[in-house]
Amino acid sequence: MSSPSPIGQFLDRQVRQRGGDLLIAASAGALTAAATTLLLGLSGWFLAGAALAGSAGAGAVWAFNYLLPSAGLRGLAIARTAGRYGERLFGHRAAFRALAALRPALFAGLAAAPPARSLTLSSGEASARLVQDIDVLETAFVRRSAPWTAAAAAGAAAVVISLASLWAALVFLLGLGLQIFLGGALAQRLTAKAGRDQLRATGRLKDGLSAYLAAAPELQCFELTARAIDSLMEHDTAFGQAGLRRSDAAAQLNLLLAALGAVTAVAVAALVAHASLPIAALAVLAALAGAEGVTGLMRSAQQQGAYHEAVSRLDAVLIDTGPVPERPPPDAFLQIEGQRLDPGARLGIVGPSGCGKTLMLEALIGLRDAPPGRIFVGGTPLESAPLGWSRPLFAYAPQDARLLTGTVAENLRLGAPTADDAALWDALSDAQLAARIRRLPNGLATWIGDGGEVLSGGERRRLSLARAYLRPAPWLLLDEPTEGLDRQTEAELAAALDRRLCRTGQGAIIVSHRPAPLAVCRAVLDISDRR
């Protein structure tokens, strides 16, 4: 027995929570469909009656009552417009509010995913799931009123047709039922695979584009830009072909449904031929309007393949993290490779590249699984605790500094969202970056480009370091904090770090190959033999 879909369960909860808006949207959709059907039928009756009156002479024209039908047409037109507005307003409001809860949950799922899962999901694929896949869910959510709309259109049309012939009304309902049955069955067969393929092709295209954009300087340096473009065009062609297959399948299905609708309309016309011309026109046009009213239901059926694929892809992202476990206290001691670190301690970690220095820092903050028996927090083996359990204890400045596309201040306030400008400048000063930021056109409000491209590699690393300084955590985790700096700047940064640690009482674990930052530490751990 398959486990329930997390996304399906989430959407079910949202349907219950947004039940009021969805009920209003469904009612408004039913009103729109009924008003449209009656409007078209009454228009046919009115035009046919007016034509007969005109052909009968001036007396018949004067006797023909056009005021009441005109008022009815105006009222139905107003009802149709109001219903359509209400359906879209409340349907989209329910969808937007539901998705406003879904996107943060998905982002949290990506952040909380186990490393074995999160490290296999590229930024491009994650973007496709957070955008295109959710757009598919939005469309499905908005179209939840389609069955109500179809029922109202069919019911109104059947009532109008029955004024001319009960048999015609029955044939109409049978024809409409056949369209719905065949449309649903064939939609699954013709469009489901194409819908899935298109979503997957979107993910591959975004994945390739994200990867090549990140490597743009290297591609230019090695003159590989043309090859990258060719590769992207292959993905783009696959995406276009998937979309074309989906469009072709939808066109074939729509053509078949239109043919069934035409046969139904002809059958209705034949069965009401004995009635007066105005009544016959009313019945035929009502049949056409009723068939049109089920198109939303057919479009929903054609989206089912894409919908199920989107749910499947998003299920892999949404993680129920469960209740937040009790965190370790701020004064918890650490133990790394048998070495105890009490609050305020400073430890340097050294060893050759690839021996696992960075892995230890990442394990402490839950970015990777902790190696068994090597790291303890407050006496608890870290590998036995939930991923990220000890994260509140640490502020982290990675070796590969990642910056937001935004301003200097926005990047710094990731570490302390409520920090004032004075605190930002203090952190920048300790990171030996204040003078550089003051020279920028707008200081803290300067836009630093995509991923901080306005800054050099060393400046990006120091901005990341300043961000870590701002986070109110009892321990600093610094991975190669002085890499790429000249000796004078490195010495000034190390001296400022020593003063800051003395002032704040924070502990520090520093990974480095350089002596200056290690001189700040009171103990050094060599993990060369633990490779």
Secondary structure, DSSP 4 states (H G I P E B T S, - for coil): -PPPPHHHHHHHHHHHHTHHHHHHHHHHHHHHHHHHHHHHHHHHHHHHHHHHHHHH-HHHHHH---HHHHHHHHHHHHHHHHHHHHHHHHHHHHHHHHHHHHHHHHHHHHHHS-HHHHTTS-HHHHHHIIIIIHHHHHHHHHGGGHHHHHHHHHHHHHHHHHTT-HHHHHHHHHHHHHHHHHHHHHHHHHTHHHHHHHHHHHHHHHHHHHHHHHTHHHHHHTT-HHHHHHHHHHHHHHHHHHHHHHHHHHHHHHHHHHHHHHHHHHHHHHHTTTS-HHHHHHHHHHHHHHHHTTHHHHHHHHTHHHHHHHHHHHHTT-----SPPPPPPTT--EEETTEEE-TT-EEEEE-STTSSHHHHHHHHTTSSPPPTTTEEETTEEGGGSPTTTTGGGEEEE-SS----SSBHHHHHTTT-TT--HHHHHHHHHHTT-HHHHHHSTTGGG-B--TTSTTS-HHHHHHHHHHHHHHS--SEEEEESTTTT--HHHHHHHHHHHHHHHHHH--EEEEE-SSHHHHTT-SEEEE-GGG-
